[in-house]
Amino acid sequence: MAGVEVERLGARELDPSESLTYTAVRVIGNGSFGVVFQATVGETGETVAIKKVLQDKRFKNRELQIMRSLDHPNVVMLKHCFYSSGEKADEVFLNVVMEFVPETVYNVSRQYVKQHKKPVPLVLVKLYTYQLLRSLMYIHARGMCHRDIKPQNLLVDPSVHVLKLCDFGSAKVLVKGEPNISYICSRYYRAPELIFGATDYSTAIDTWSAGCVMAELMLGHPVFPGESCVDQLVEIIKVLGTPTKDEILAMNSSYTELFKYPVIKSHPWSKVMSKCKTVTPEALDLLSQLLAYHPAKRLSPRAALAHEFFNDLREPGTVLPNGKPLPPLFDFSELEWHSIEPQLAPKILPRSNYSTLLSQYGTPDVTKVPDLIKASAGRLPASALAAQAAADAANAANAGAGEPDAAGGVAA
């Protein structure tokens, strides 16, 4: 990776002959998917993150396809992409260049607990959870499900506490009637319907994961720390109790082993969270509505944003623990505005922001969302257009470019 020169293939906002050099600084993540580098752009000095994955060039990369359609302050920004050769003659790697964000919610939470012997301040729990839910409202409005929400996939700049959702390697546009794999999402954050083997799940699996992240921030450790797939269900049952027959069928209508589980009563959230000294009734209420067995009864991200738990964030005097102002939370786009019900808008937004958006966009109207999504494809930031042009130009050179999208070439 060091000193790799990359041509800007057909980037609309740049001279096509311009080239950039990316120099790897350090590895900041790795796994079965590949490796993530922190890198520097030689010509500008800008710091970026580059995710390098082995690519089957007969297929388009689903993660790239999804990322290049996204433009949101709480979603990591795609800057560019390019292909590079491997050591073997037929090896080709896709390199996805993204904005660099220095930390993760996972690291920030762990470091705070280690240093202060207690979980992060409640205002940060509210701030991180709100921004996570806002990012989910945005991608869910586009029909996308992230499928791997966890603290490690939530980037954060500790100086301003802006959160950005990252790692769309498991993300997928869910299509009604089209089956999906159930073995998805990291264990501690896996929704119960996935454990029950559901293949027709909804974006509510992300909502469950968000509830797990919120609880973990408040406790300082995972709320459902299962040691195996089966044990994960046991940990959930310890808190929520044994699911009823109706709840099991709501999670997986094809599940046949309905009466295998002993009846265990639910454990009050007040007791589950009793070691958290900053817990509030509003926090307990929100957790109970995010972490529900019945997928359709979980709060949607947009409904969760209106919850009283976040009222402090809507107050003008609320500041960060260091006394600095909160990051922008209410700069809703037209797509976000029309994604929420009219009755929720004044609850989600402070009065001044609500009035401004109402005057600018009119009454929220969910029927406008499909057209706004189509229109937004032509209003992507220049960096995303560059990445799109580069990917299209590279794919055009490959016979398999027109084949169905796949995550690493594997349909899921």
VEXGUMAR-380181 format. One line per field, with one value per residue (C-alpha): x, y, z; residue number from 1; residue in one letter. Coordinates in Angstrom, 3 decimals, decimal comma. Each point is the difference from the previous one (the first is absolute). Layout:
BEGIN
X X|... .
Y Y|... .
Z Z|... .
resi NUM|... .
resn a|... .
# end
This chain:
BEGIN
X 0,000|2,838|0,365|-2,771|-0,811|-3,647|-1,486|-3,275|-2,046|-2,544|-0,598|-2,362|1,365|3,666|2,350|-0,072|3,770|0,494|1,356|0,300|2,427|-1,215|2,604|-1,003|0,748|-1,281|-2,508|-3,107|-2,153|0,014|-2,139|-1,285|-1,104|3,536|1,856|-0,574|2,895|0,412|1,649|1,183|-0,691|3,437|-1,174|-2,225|1,162|-3,570|-0,458|-2,377|-1,014|0,381|-1,836|1,756|-1,978|0,608|-2,442|-1,552|-0,232|-2,809|-2,226|-0,612|0,840|-3,216|1,678|1,309|-3,361|-1,706|2,608|0,041|-3,739|0,268|0,463|-0,677|1,862|-0,238|1,232|3,689|0,744|1,255|2,761|1,336|0,745|2,543|1,214|3,480|1,799|0,943|3,065|-1,690|-0,579|-3,788|-0,456|-1,836|-0,743|-2,660|1,174|-2,790|1,246|-2,031|0,238|2,138|-1,658|2,447|-1,991|-2,888|-2,773|1,414|3,406|-1,377|-2,270|2,701|2,590|-2,438|-0,914|3,672|0,947|-3,011|-1,245|-3,515|-1,906|-0,002|-2,092|-3,705|0,181|2,388|-2,338|-2,773|2,219|1,411|-3,336|-1,795|2,531|-0,067|-3,793|0,140|2,394|-2,324|-3,043|1,875|1,165|-3,291|-1,903|2,085|-0,971|3,457|0,729|3,505|-0,067|3,107|-0,688|2,489|2,233|2,997|-1,885|-0,871|2,784|0,308|2,182|0,506|0,738|-3,514|-1,834|-1,414|-0,933|0,229|-1,322|2,562|0,700|-2,748|1,531|-3,095|-2,528|-2,722|-3,103|-2,749|-2,550|-3,360|-0,298|3,724|1,702|3,055|2,578|-0,777|3,601|0,803|0,916|2,527|-1,229|-0,550|-2,118|-1,881|-3,776|-1,921|-1,759|3,426|0,759|-3,340|1,146|-2,222|0,806|-2,810|1,072|-0,295|2,086|-1,224|3,105|2,016|-2,314|0,649|3,739|-0,327|-1,750|2,873|2,515|-1,939|-0,199|3,714|0,926|-1,978|1,337|3,581|-0,273|-2,246|-3,540|-0,329|3,519|-0,759|2,918|-1,646|-3,028|-2,150|1,409|-0,848|-3,668|0,364|1,416|-2,941|-2,541|1,555|-1,106|-3,084|-1,300|-1,052|-1,617|-3,665|-1,221|-1,243|3,355|1,914|-2,259|0,413|3,767|-0,115|-3,339|1,632|1,416|-1,406|1,666|-2,345|-0,134|3,617|0,790|-0,743|-2,159|2,156|-1,442|1,343|2,449|-0,914|2,259|0,402|1,802|1,985|1,310|0,213|3,799|-0,296|-0,176|-1,155|-2,931|-3,296|-3,616|0,146|3,086|-1,690|-3,113|1,981|2,032|-3,167|-1,419|3,162|0,745|-3,339|-0,434|-2,699|1,829|-3,046|-0,418|3,509|0,197|1,098|3,091|-2,126|-2,427|2,929|1,469|-3,197|0,326|0,207|3,412|1,467|-1,799|3,204|1,640|-2,808|0,593|2,130|2,171|1,189|3,769|2,675|1,765|2,866|-2,388|0,131|-3,220|-1,639|0,726|-2,737|-2,907|-2,965|1,345|-2,500|0,075|-3,183|0,113|0,263|-2,777|-2,437|1,001|-1,706|-3,704|-1,466|-0,861|3,568|1,812|-0,687|1,065|3,278|1,063|0,365|-2,616|2,332|1,304|-3,522|-1,301|2,898|-0,406|-3,795|0,381|2,678|-1,498|-3,683|-1,830|1,868|-1,334|1,364|-1,345|2,726|2,819|0,369|0,355|2,433|2,147|0,092|0,815|2,732|2,055|0,808|0,872|2,682|3,105|2,860|1,981|-2,775|-0,342|3,732|-0,277|-3,017|1,762|3,113|-1,997|-2,076|3,087|1,782|-3,053|-0,511|3,315|-1,225|-2,330|-1,855|-0,823|-3,673|-0,537|-2,037|1,466|1,652|1,871|3,398|-1,706|-2,250|-3,729|-1,437 .
Y 0,000|2,415|2,509|-1,446|2,388|0,095|1,533|1,867|-1,920|2,321|2,049|2,772|2,708|-0,682|-0,055|-3,685|0,093|0,986|-2,703|-0,320|-1,952|-1,712|-1,015|-2,421|1,242|-2,892|-2,832|1,054|-3,075|-3,456|-3,093|-2,602|2,849|1,351|2,889|3,702|2,464|3,530|1,709|3,405|1,629|1,043|2,967|1,581|-1,434|-1,045|-3,010|-2,673|-3,563|-2,679|-3,308|-2,612|-3,135|-2,873|0,508|-2,457|2,287|-2,040|1,772|3,520|0,567|0,512|2,069|2,443|0,133|0,907|2,475|1,994|0,651|1,417|3,610|0,676|1,720|-3,163|-2,388|-0,293|1,738|-1,882|1,982|-2,219|-3,586|-1,824|-3,474|-1,322|-3,232|-2,678|-2,211|-2,685|0,685|-0,265|1,818|3,309|2,173|2,663|2,986|2,162|3,434|1,640|2,970|-0,737|0,152|-0,614|-2,099|-2,415|0,066|-3,324|1,495|3,230|-1,960|-2,459|2,712|2,058|-2,989|-0,864|3,552|1,045|-3,373|0,806|0,109|3,053|3,034|-0,212|2,919|-2,056|-3,008|2,246|1,641|-3,229|-1,845|2,920|0,238|-3,785|0,032|2,939|-1,907|-3,020|2,124|1,205|-3,380|-1,729|2,643|-1,161|-3,640|-0,898|-2,122|0,279|-3,465|0,543|2,839|-0,127|2,502|-0,960|1,144|3,407|2,466|3,083|3,075|0,471|3,707|0,782|-3,326|-0,296|-3,650|-1,642|-3,422|-2,068|-3,479|-0,758|-3,388|-1,818|2,623|-0,857|1,487|-2,241|-1,073|-1,355|-3,688|-0,408|-2,181|1,187|-1,896|-0,198|-0,505|3,685|2,707|-0,301|-2,275|2,433|2,235|-2,688|0,371|-3,030|-0,646|-0,666|-2,511|-1,660|-0,368|2,581|0,757|2,516|2,500|3,771|3,053|-0,505|-2,161|3,241|1,559|-2,905|0,446|3,729|-0,836|-2,321|2,776|2,459|-2,443|-0,792|3,678|0,386|-3,167|0,123|-3,581|-1,985|-0,549|-3,447|-1,557|-3,419|-2,399|-1,878|0,324|-2,030|1,769|3,321|-0,951|-1,091|3,431|1,699|-2,275|0,790|3,604|-0,130|-3,339|-2,898|1,253|-0,891|-2,140|3,128|1,741|-2,984|-0,168|3,770|-0,522|-3,048|-1,218|-3,261|-0,895|-3,365|-0,667|2,293|-1,758|-0,941|2,837|0,062|2,909|2,714|3,298|3,268|2,011|3,691|2,373|1,985|-3,005|-0,781|3,562|0,362|0,380|3,006|2,997|2,383|-2,088|1,851|-1,155|1,361|-2,109|-3,141|0,707|0,495|-3,174|-2,027|1,240|-0,607|-3,418|-1,728|-3,531|0,952|1,749|2,056|1,259|1,431|3,750|1,085|2,239|3,047|-0,726|-0,591|3,411|1,597|-1,765|2,081|-1,532|2,424|3,134|1,372|0,039|2,242|2,547|3,027|-0,094|-3,605|-0,301|-2,688|-1,167|2,376|2,956|0,237|0,127|-3,148|-0,968|0,704|-2,375|1,597|0,959|-2,328|-0,406|0,078|-3,815|-0,284|2,550|-1,902|-3,336|0,923|0,192|3,523|-0,668|-1,097|2,949|2,543|-2,589|-0,855|3,556|3,115|2,628|2,250|-2,873|-1,352|3,386|0,474|-3,439|0,316|3,300|-1,431|-3,399|0,155|-2,611|-3,335|-2,365|-3,544|-0,437|2,390|-2,228|-2,270|2,981|1,707|-3,129|-0,084|3,697|-0,247|-2,255|3,066|2,150|-2,151|1,746|0,344|-2,659|-2,560|0,902|-0,558|-3,408|-0,859|1,033|-1,946|-3,107|0,228|0,478|-2,921|-2,253|0,853|-1,672|-3,296|-2,402|-0,775|3,603|-0,464|-2,945|0,345|1,889|-2,143|0,422|-1,232|-1,966|-1,963|0,614|0,388 .
Z 0,000|0,733|-2,812|-2,161|-2,865|-0,961|-3,125|0,320|-2,522|-1,562|3,134|-1,065|2,275|-0,790|-2,922|-1,109|-0,373|3,646|2,261|3,746|2,129|3,148|2,570|2,755|3,521|2,115|0,095|1,938|-0,551|-1,518|-0,261|-2,420|-2,317|-0,433|1,611|0,746|-0,152|1,185|-2,956|-1,149|-3,358|-1,230|-2,056|2,685|3,324|0,773|2,294|-1,306|0,791|-2,693|0,203|-2,148|-0,896|-2,390|-2,832|-2,425|-3,020|-1,531|2,520|1,165|3,643|1,956|2,716|-2,592|-1,784|3,280|1,211|-3,208|0,368|3,535|1,061|3,675|2,864|2,117|-2,710|-0,851|-3,305|-3,047|-1,717|-2,762|-0,968|-2,100|-0,857|0,734|-0,850|2,502|0,217|-2,097|-3,672|0,198|3,328|-0,131|3,021|0,297|2,050|1,424|1,085|2,787|2,306|3,051|3,422|2,866|2,473|0,498|2,579|1,202|0,770|1,470|2,354|1,073|0,558|2,076|2,184|0,467|0,933|2,088|1,312|-1,219|-3,310|-2,286|1,087|-0,763|-2,439|-2,170|0,167|-1,277|-2,602|-1,450|0,065|-1,651|-2,819|-0,490|-0,246|-2,405|-2,272|0,126|-0,828|-3,076|-1,323|0,877|-1,986|-2,962|0,641|1,316|3,035|1,493|1,647|2,146|2,424|2,885|1,869|-2,166|-3,121|1,416|-0,696|2,178|0,177|3,775|-0,423|-1,272|0,607|-3,514|-0,627|-3,415|-0,932|-1,908|-1,391|-2,494|-0,819|1,285|-1,102|-2,479|-1,565|1,352|-2,590|1,164|-0,838|-0,614|2,660|1,903|2,023|3,723|1,140|-0,113|2,522|2,833|2,785|2,898|-2,230|-1,942|0,044|1,325|-3,323|-1,525|2,749|-0,785|-3,614|-1,680|-3,636|-0,592|2,635|-0,221|0,843|3,585|0,526|-0,113|2,578|2,384|-0,462|0,717|3,272|0,901|-0,703|2,156|2,917|-0,321|0,132|3,216|1,640|-1,221|-1,303|-2,399|1,250|-1,665|0,116|-1,493|-0,438|-2,877|-2,238|2,408|3,046|-1,642|0,062|3,629|0,913|-1,711|1,710|3,392|-0,518|-2,238|1,234|-2,201|-3,209|-0,428|-2,870|-1,778|0,477|-1,379|-3,057|-0,477|-0,031|-2,290|-1,333|-1,127|3,414|1,110|3,364|1,914|3,337|0,634|2,381|3,746|1,094|1,571|1,186|-1,319|2,093|0,501|-1,887|3,206|1,513|-3,156|0,008|3,801|-0,012|-2,307|2,345|-2,732|-1,243|-0,370|-0,450|-3,557|-0,761|1,332|-2,055|-3,208|0,566|0,579|-3,308|-2,024|1,509|-0,569|-1,362|-2,516|-2,878|-0,992|3,569|0,231|-0,395|-3,441|-0,019|-0,843|2,853|2,351|-0,907|1,337|3,367|3,184|0,750|-2,548|1,220|1,553|-3,430|-1,244|2,774|-1,036|3,146|-0,284|-0,489|-0,221|3,194|-0,857|-0,248|-3,794|-2,072|-1,335|-3,613|-2,592|0,643|-1,729|-3,442|-1,674|-3,766|-2,061|-0,149|3,787|0,492|-2,200|1,586|3,269|0,776|0,412|3,647|0,809|-1,579|2,796|2,575|-1,733|-0,790|2,160|-0,814|-1,997|-2,158|-0,488|-1,159|-2,406|-1,593|-0,160|-1,838|-2,296|-0,882|0,975|2,072|0,228|-2,666|-0,163|-3,544|-1,194|1,259|-3,092|-2,353|2,379|0,070|-3,799|-0,179|2,627|-2,282|-2,069|2,998|1,592|1,281|-2,472|1,876|-0,452|-3,676|-0,390|1,644|-2,126|-3,202|0,951|0,826|-3,174|-2,157|1,632|-0,186|-3,669|-0,729|1,439|-1,736|3,213|0,841|-0,774|2,296|3,190|2,937|2,633|3,232|-1,033|-2,770|2,374|-0,048|3,495 .
resi 1|2|3|4|5|6|7|8|9|10|11|12|13|14|15|16|17|18|19|20|21|22|23|24|25|26|27|28|29|30|31|32|33|34|35|36|37|38|39|40|41|42|43|44|45|46|47|48|49|50|51|52|53|54|55|56|57|58|59|60|61|62|63|64|65|66|67|68|69|70|71|72|73|74|75|76|77|78|79|80|81|82|83|84|85|86|87|88|89|90|91|92|93|94|95|96|97|98|99|100|101|102|103|104|105|106|107|108|109|110|111|112|113|114|115|116|117|118|119|120|121|122|123|124|125|126|127|128|129|130|131|132|133|134|135|136|137|138|139|140|141|142|143|144|145|146|147|148|149|150|151|152|153|154|155|156|157|158|159|160|161|162|163|164|165|166|167|168|169|170|171|172|173|174|175|176|177|178|179|180|181|182|183|184|185|186|187|188|189|190|191|192|193|194|195|196|197|198|199|200|201|202|203|204|205|206|207|208|209|210|211|212|213|214|215|216|217|218|219|220|221|222|223|224|225|226|227|228|229|230|231|232|233|234|235|236|237|238|239|240|241|242|243|244|245|246|247|248|249|250|251|252|253|254|255|256|257|258|259|260|261|262|263|264|265|266|267|268|269|270|271|272|273|274|275|276|277|278|279|280|281|282|283|284|285|286|287|288|289|290|291|292|293|294|295|296|297|298|299|300|301|302|303|304|305|306|307|308|309|310|311|312|313|314|315|316|317|318|319|320|321|322|323|324|325|326|327|328|329|330|331|332|333|334|335|336|337|338|339|340|341|342|343|344|345|346|347|348|349|350|351|352|353|354|355|356|357|358|359|360|361|362|363|364|365|366|367|368|369|370|371|372|373|374|375|376|377|378|379|380|381|382|383|384|385|386|387|388|389|390|391|392|393|394|395|396|397|398|399|400|401|402|403|404|405|406|407|408|409|410|411|412 .
resn m|a|g|v|e|v|e|r|l|g|a|r|e|l|d|p|s|e|s|l|t|y|t|a|v|r|v|i|g|n|g|s|f|g|v|v|f|q|a|t|v|g|e|t|g|e|t|v|a|i|k|k|v|l|q|d|k|r|f|k|n|r|e|l|q|i|m|r|s|l|d|h|p|n|v|v|m|l|k|h|c|f|y|s|s|g|e|k|a|d|e|v|f|l|n|v|v|m|e|f|v|p|e|t|v|y|n|v|s|r|q|y|v|k|q|h|k|k|p|v|p|l|v|l|v|k|l|y|t|y|q|l|l|r|s|l|m|y|i|h|a|r|g|m|c|h|r|d|i|k|p|q|n|l|l|v|d|p|s|v|h|v|l|k|l|c|d|f|g|s|a|k|v|l|v|k|g|e|p|n|i|s|y|i|c|s|r|y|y|r|a|p|e|l|i|f|g|a|t|d|y|s|t|a|i|d|t|w|s|a|g|c|v|m|a|e|l|m|l|g|h|p|v|f|p|g|e|s|c|v|d|q|l|v|e|i|i|k|v|l|g|t|p|t|k|d|e|i|l|a|m|n|s|s|y|t|e|l|f|k|y|p|v|i|k|s|h|p|w|s|k|v|m|s|k|c|k|t|v|t|p|e|a|l|d|l|l|s|q|l|l|a|y|h|p|a|k|r|l|s|p|r|a|a|l|a|h|e|f|f|n|d|l|r|e|p|g|t|v|l|p|n|g|k|p|l|p|p|l|f|d|f|s|e|l|e|w|h|s|i|e|p|q|l|a|p|k|i|l|p|r|s|n|y|s|t|l|l|s|q|y|g|t|p|d|v|t|k|v|p|d|l|i|k|a|s|a|g|r|l|p|a|s|a|l|a|a|q|a|a|a|d|a|a|n|a|a|n|a|g|a|g|e|p|d|a|a|g|g|v|a|a .
# end
